[in-house]
């Protein structure tokens, strides 16, 4: 699993981009792109948590 091919590659940038998406001065097209990028980033995060849970259940 890697964030290397994503526009957002870490949590700090994800937080900044989220705030930009909420900013009324950000163009609608840019907000949509940020939303897509955040969904990709968060999807990898969520998948990572699922894999950790699965591994812990195997050991439990």
Secondary structure, DSSP 8 states (H G I E B T S, - for coil): ---TTSS--SHHHHHHHHHHHH-TTS-HHHHHHHHHHHHHHHHHHHHHHHHHHHHHHHH-
